[in-house]
Structures are given as structure tokens and as C-alpha cells.
Amino acid sequence: MKFQRLRRSRLYMPGNNPYLSQNAFLFGADCIILDLEDSVPPSEKFDTRILVREILKNVDFGGTEKTVRINQMSSPFGRDDLEESVPALPDAIFIPKTESADDVLIVDEIVAEIKSKHDIDKEIFYMPIIESAKGVWNAYEIASASPNVVMLTFGAEDFTRDIGAQRTREGKEQFVAKSMVVLGAKAAGIQASDTVWSDIDDIEGLRNSTLEAKELGFDGKGAIHPSQVEIINEIFNPTHDEIEYAKKVVSAFEEAQKKGNAVVALGRKMLDPPVVARAQRIIELAEKIGKNP
């Protein structure tokens, strides 16, 4: 899997709250999502997209990835969201309720038109949100729809409604879907991010959910409140033991290459390419967060 930038935490900010949006980069999230969709009522869509455009243009986000969640392209708002947001140069666009590759390609075509019209050469990435049974089923197709798709994200609220299940604290009703989203993303060589934890007062629940997400293979998790960011980042950071083992794996790999050996071994254990690739990703992540490996 190609490792892009650090995306442990993605924090949703209502686009119609200028104070929160303008200061969102202070909260420590790797990715800030200026939301034009669920958190904004229809009567405020126009004003909010103008506000988000100005925030993108005028606020220094530092090293934080600045992104926008647009409305569905099938709604009256999606295209206008792109018309205002793309010239303001977001790093990425979250595409809600994605169910097929066509949903990505429609956005891709419109973004290309806007970039051409405004003479924009900046690369703008896509992060489809999988929120239905159909979307889960088509996860790989969505993940590989465009070279600019860099991460799949999972949305549990709409997914559980779609399959007629009650969302529970334990999340058993989401297990298969989450696994399929991870598999689709990793098969396409991109990242995957887990759903938000909606109860901001349930810290234990957030921690357990985030630990499970890491165990399933997710690279990060969504947050709806700044207080959730620190826990998410902490859990997705590699541990000391993980870093030390990764260093040994990479060292063994490099030594085997120097000797021209086709077989890589660490002690009595054979190391295949996926194990080496994971070790390299852990070391790169450790470097990015300042844990000098």
C-alpha cells in the first residue's frame, strides 16, 4: 500500500460555524473537514459554501490537511459546492454516500472542468464515504475509480439505517462492512478511515472503538469533537515495541538485499513482502510523528 500523508484523525467542523472552522487547525487533527452536508440545513447551504470558500482561501491550516465534505451530486447543492470550493484549493474532497465508481467519476469530471477553467494545477484528492450496503459491496471499485482517491471512509449511522439495523455500542452489526471497506481500500493501495464515535461523553467507548479500528486495519478514525482527537491519535501512533520490531524487519530486509539473497529472514522467521512493507510504513509513521526510529 502506498503511504500518503498522516491521516490518523479527521475532525468534522460545521461549515456554518466560522469560529470553530477558523481555529480547527489548533485541535491537533491530521485532517480537518469543513462540512457542507449533514451539519448544514438547506436554508444555509448557499451562505455556508461561501464562508467555507473564504476560510479555505484565508486561514493558514499549517500542516493540517484541509478538506471539504460536499453534498451529494444528486442533490441541488453538490455541483455548486464544487464550484465554490475547488478554486479555493482544498487538499481533498469528501464524497458522501458513495455507492459506485460512477459517483467518484462524476466528481472527478466536474473538478477537472473547474480546474481547467481557473487554470488550477494543484492536485486535489478524493475521499469517498461508504454509507450503504451497496457502497460496502463496491468498496474496491470505488477505491480504484480514480488515481486521486486516497482514502475510503466508513459512515456507520447511514449504513446501519440502510441495512435496517440498530447501531449498538459494541458495533457487531458493522463488523463485516468495516472489514470489507478496509479490504477494498488496501486492495487498491489506499488508506481507510473508520466511522466517528458519536457519544462524546463516552471516552471508554471511543477508546475501545478506536482500538478495534486499528486491529481491523484502519489507518485512522473520524471525530466529531476536538476532545476525541488526542485519543484517536494516541491509539493510531505506533507503540515502542512496534517500532523496534519494524526496525529489525527492515534491517534484515536491507541486509538480505546487500547479500543478494532472495529470502529474507529474522531469526527463524521468514519475512514476506507484506510484512516488510508494513514495517516500512511503521517507521515512516514514527518519523512523521517525531518518534525517531
C-alpha positions, 0 to 999 in steps of 0.5 A: 500500500502506498503511504500518503500523508498522516491521516490518523484523525479527521475532525468534522467542523460545521461549515456554518460555524466560522469560529470553530472552522477558523481555529480547527487547525489548533485541535491537533487533527491530521485532517480537518473537514469543513462540512457542507452536508449533514451539519448544514440545513438547506436554508444555509447551504448557499451562505455556508459554501461561501464562508467555507470558500473564504476560510479555505482561501484565508486561514493558514491550516499549517500542516493540517490537511484541509478538506471539504465534505460536499453534498451529494451530486444528486442533490441541488447543492453538490455541483455548486459546492464544487464550484465554490470550493475547488478554486479555493484549493482544498487538499481533498474532497469528501464524497458522501454516500458513495455507492459506485465508481460512477459517483467518484467519476462524476466528481472527478469530471466536474473538478477537472472542468473547474480546474481547467477553467481557473487554470488550477494545477494543484492536485486535489484528492478524493475521499469517498464515504461508504454509507450503504450496503451497496457502497460496502459491496463496491468498496474496491471499485470505488477505491480504484475509480480514480488515481486521486482517491486516497482514502475510503471512509466508513459512515456507520449511522447511514449504513446501519439505517440502510441495512435496517439495523440498530447501531449498538455500542459494541458495533457487531452489526458493522463488523463485516462492512468495516472489514470489507471497506478496509479490504477494498481500500488496501486492495487498491493501495489506499488508506481507510478511515473508520466511522466517528464515535458519536457519544462524546461523553463516552471516552471508554467507548471511543477508546475501545472503538478506536482500538478495534479500528486499528486491529481491523486495519484502519489507518485512522478514525473520524471525530466529531469533537476536538476532545476525541482527537488526542485519543484517536491519535494516541491509539493510531501512533505506533507503540515502542515495541512496534517500532523496534520490531519494524526496525529489525524487519527492515534491517534484515530486509536491507541486509538480505538485499546487500547479500543478494539473497532472495529470502529474507529472514529474522531469526527463524522467521521468514519475512514476506513482502507484506510484512516488510512493507508494513514495517516500512510504513511503521517507521515512516509513521514514527518519523512523521510523528517525531518518534525517531526510529 
